[in-house]
Amino acid sequence: PNAGYGLVIANVPGLIYPQEYAGDATINSGYMTMADLPGLIPTNLIPSVIARNIQPLAKRPVTATSSAITVYDPNIQNPYIQSLTLSLTRNIGASVTADVRYIGTLSRKLIGTVNLNSVNFMSNGLKDAFNLARAGLESPLLNQLILPGTLTSTAGATGAAQLRSSFLTNTNLSRGNYALLASTLANTNGVLPYSSTSRGYVLRQSGTPENFILTNPQYSAANWISNLDHSNYHSLQAQVTLRPMRGLNFQATYTWSKNLGYDGSGTEPNRRDLDYGILASNRPHNFSTYGTYTLPFGSNGFLFRNSSGFVKKAVEGWQLSWVSYMYSGLPMSVTTLNSLWGGSQPDLVRPDLFNPANGHVVWLEGARRGNYYANWDGSA
């Protein structure tokens, strides 16, 4: 297993040979021990015997879609981490030490997964065809894919017109969710516009290749696992330490950091760089401090200096201590409607209106709710 990235490789052929022992009434041993295993379960099989039980990957018909397949890059490598440290320490007087450090952690060749069955509409002409249909125009490609006049309710309708009228496609067309729109054409079993129980019937009847939209349509998903990702952590750390002086000692540490990596939203399968950015675990500012102060009571203090006996023992040695920890909040989450690809990223086009540094809560008197990014008059 690879922490943070799920189970990478499991049940590797040749490493696991499952066997079961359900019990034997003829054996009256009272209870089983590990010493009984060799006589009950074939635990000493030679590799050639195990290998005969391994079946090669079988061919599947293009209409079979009930299961997914996962394959591994034959050149996959172990992930590794590079740690970078640069520090400067300075003594200030006899009791104060100041440290300034840069600490970086660079994770390389991290394990990532890409679904090869992500719908294709960018390189096969569907994107331009969907744009035409969305603008109320016609597309020869959609006419080829969706034969006009095959449904009574849409007799004579063009392919683009059927996209605009069908309840399976009109919402995604209007929103620009081309990924789900193309998936509908690849997976529909007859509503648009044919009558069949076979997945992919639309493509098949139009003479389009089976892999026109999905690379491996016989699988529900075709996952490729390889060294696809990396992450970078950079931090500037400052620390001040006061060694015991006049009853006081403390340490204060401040860290400014940025944690960058892939969030896994899958904005575009062929452009993983679009998903590289600040991770949800990022906390830019972190400040902590702790220390103790010995109260000035007793012979070495300002109060009760001349005390003795029971009073001296009762007032001496009292300390105050503290621990504080402050850090910035988690990154803001912005939700967007699905668009071209299912995992779209928001695009900030008006930073003057949507600036976290200028945001504030507006909650008018008597209102049932407030707004963080609202107009100055309180309207949303």
Salt bridges, closest charged atoms under 4 A:
GLU138 OE2 - ARG164 NH2 3.32
GLU210 OE2 - ARG204 NE 2.65
ASP229 OD1 - ARG272 NH2 2.58
ASP273 OD1 - ARG271 NE 2.94
ASP352 OD2 - ARG350 NH2 2.73
